Amino acid sequence: MKIVRADSRHGGSAKLSLANLPPAMLQTAASRLVWIGLACAATAVVMHLVQKALQPDVAELQKQLAIQINLTAVIVVSLCLAAAGHFGWLAPVAVLRFGLFLEVLVGFALSTFDYLLPWDTQHPVRGVSWMVLWISVCGLLIPNRPIIMAAAIFVTASMGPLAYLIYHPGPIPLNLLLIWNIPNYLVGVVTVLIARRLYHLEAEVAHVKEMGSYQL
């Protein structure tokens, strides 16, 4: 009887990337994206209806072509991602890469809504953009190499300035633009650092389980 230790070539010391993540971890991450896709589609529809019911001025804004295109794109792409992951139309690695596209798309949709609304430049900025929450969710739930994760987060956060240049009808003071957009980048940096550690820990646990399994 020969006892063979499970292959441990992709040990915990390997660089974090989709290529060397344990299959079980990849599948779990892809399954999370199915729920993220469904949640995005549902949230987009619910918030559209809530805004229409509670804020008539915003309801008029939602009739603009840019908002309608963004809303439709978010719903369609989110449902396509959920279906691709659920029915196995794409491999788990492809699903995670698809998730990066959804991350940027939703970031642009959120920013478009921010800058189509008129700004009161006589008062300080209160609160932060929904982008902060979205960047955190994507960074913590979509594993990838830190450099890829950081690039996706940077592009997503940069959808804010891009949407301002495209859609806002007039200039906004630089200090207000900075205080509105800087938190998106800061949260992105913190998210990458936390996610990198979490993914390494999760990968190490999976590798330990593999190394502890034997074939007779």
KAZI-V36174 format. One record per pair of residues at least 4 apart in sequence whose C-alpha atoms are under 6 Angstrom apart, sorted by the first residue. I is the first residue (numbers start at 1). GAP is how many residues later the second one is. D is the distance in Angstrom with one decimal. If there is no record, write none. Layout:
I | GAP | D
I | GAP | D
//
This chain:
2 | 214 | 5.9
3 | 212 | 5.9
3 | 213 | 5.1
4 | 210 | 5.7
4 | 211 | 5.4
5 | 209 | 5.0
6 | 204 | 5.9
6 | 205 | 5.2
6 | 207 | 5.8
6 | 208 | 5.8
10 | 4 | 6.0
10 | 10 | 6.0
12 | 192 | 4.7
16 | 129 | 5.4
17 | 127 | 5.4
17 | 128 | 4.6
18 | 126 | 5.9
27 | 65 | 5.8
30 | 62 | 5.3
33 | 4 | 6.0
34 | 48 | 4.1
34 | 51 | 5.7
35 | 4 | 5.9
37 | 41 | 4.3
37 | 42 | 5.9
37 | 44 | 6.0
37 | 45 | 5.0
39 | 4 | 5.9
41 | 34 | 4.5
41 | 37 | 5.7
43 | 4 | 5.9
47 | 4 | 5.9
51 | 4 | 5.2
52 | 4 | 5.9
52 | 7 | 4.5
62 | 5 | 5.6
67 | 4 | 6.0
70 | 39 | 5.5
73 | 4 | 5.9
74 | 4 | 5.8
80 | 4 | 6.0
82 | 4 | 6.0
83 | 4 | 5.8
84 | 4 | 5.7
84 | 5 | 4.7
84 | 6 | 5.6
90 | 4 | 5.8
104 | 52 | 4.7
107 | 49 | 5.3
108 | 51 | 5.0
111 | 49 | 4.9
111 | 52 | 5.8
112 | 51 | 5.3
115 | 49 | 5.6
115 | 53 | 5.1
116 | 51 | 5.9
116 | 52 | 5.6
131 | 4 | 6.0
132 | 52 | 5.2
136 | 55 | 5.9
138 | 4 | 5.6
139 | 52 | 5.9
140 | 55 | 5.2
144 | 5 | 5.8
146 | 4 | 5.9
153 | 35 | 5.9
157 | 27 | 5.6
159 | 4 | 5.9
163 | 4 | 5.7
164 | 4 | 5.1
178 | 4 | 5.5
183 | 4 | 5.9
187 | 4 | 5.9
191 | 4 | 5.8
192 | 4 | 5.9
195 | 4 | 5.9
199 | 4 | 6.0
//
